[in-house]
Amino acid sequence: MTVNSATPTGQEVEQLFNQIAPMYDRLNDVLSLGQHRVWKKMAIAWAVPQAGNTFLDLCCGSGDVAIALARKVAHKNRAHNSTGRVFGVDFSESQLAIARKRSESLPHLQPYLTWQQGDALNLEFENRMFDGATISYGLRNVIDIPKCLSELYRVLKPNAIVSILDFHRPQNISTQQFQDFYLNNLVVPIAKLWNLEKEYAYLLPSLERFPIGSEQVKLAIAAGFSEATHYPILAGLMGILVLRK
Ligand SMILES: C[S@@+](CC[C@H](N)C(=O)[O-])C[C@H]1O[C@@H](n2cnc3c(N)ncnc32)[C@H](O)[C@@H]1O
């Protein structure tokens, strides 16, 4: 499948992530020199997961953030029952298959993890179910950001925090030029080595469409969140949007 600069449909996005699933983790490590793990740790810390919490990792992909969250919320109560739960939700079945396989090698975390195929724009959860949530590199890919934010708002408990990590379009022209260079001259050619050139060429247009931090804050407040702050990281090349219900 090819994704051009026009806004893709949800089905095209789903196909895209099914297609890149086998190479997705390896490419993330190569393209970020392993740094995505650090940024994801930062995003998880901002969401303040506590032992016994019920968390949502939306657009969970191959599951690394959901698994890291499970380590934080995993708890055995006095009766030795496992409490704490993480729901990893994604619409790409191929990404979820990798997440499931990954968690099979971590039997001690199995009781705390649920992988669920679902649409971020129409979540199959009750109102006020989650103590907190994360989205890592997902919000930019949903085709209706306000709808995704209002669904998140709906499923969170009052005062719950959601932490949203993603690429960000820097406002400084030279940093923007660096980002263009990185995406066009490093990411796309490296992805070409795995025959995924067209799939990764979608990154820059998706980023150009993605609201910048201050716009994300406005959208979150419009969705009902009481607090919204966007923290630029890496000179504004990435950002973490932290919201409180
Ligand atoms: C760039 S990947 C990020 C995966 C993972 N969170 C990570 O940080 O590596 C974006 C993910 O969002 C998922 N996605 C995009 N739109 C979605 C939607 N409407 N509902 C559910 N998942 C969606 C894709 O299938 C894909 O797995």
The ligand as a Gaussian input file, in Angstrom:
#p B3LYP/6-31G(d) Opt

LIG

0 1
 C        3.598000       4.579000      15.090000
 S        2.677000       3.259000      15.778000
 C        3.037000       3.384000      17.490000
 C        3.025000       2.052000      18.180000
 C        3.533000       2.059000      19.637000
 N        2.644000       2.798000      20.510000
 C        4.930000       2.602000      19.733000
 O        5.131000       3.636000      20.378000
 O        5.847000       1.989000      19.165000
 C        1.023000       3.861000      15.694000
 C       -0.002000       2.804000      16.044000
 O       -1.275000       3.420000      16.083000
 C       -2.225000       2.489000      15.616000
 N       -3.443000       3.231000      15.248000
 C       -3.560000       4.283000      14.414000
 N       -4.841000       4.708000      14.361000
 C       -5.544000       3.904000      15.198000
 C       -6.913000       3.840000      15.579000
 N       -7.813000       4.679000      15.073000
 N       -7.277000       2.894000      16.470000
 C       -6.381000       2.030000      16.979000
 N       -5.074000       2.026000      16.657000
 C       -4.665000       2.959000      15.765000
 C       -1.512000       1.799000      14.466000
 O       -2.084000       0.558000      14.121000
 C       -0.096000       1.668000      15.025000
 O        0.123000       0.430000      15.652000

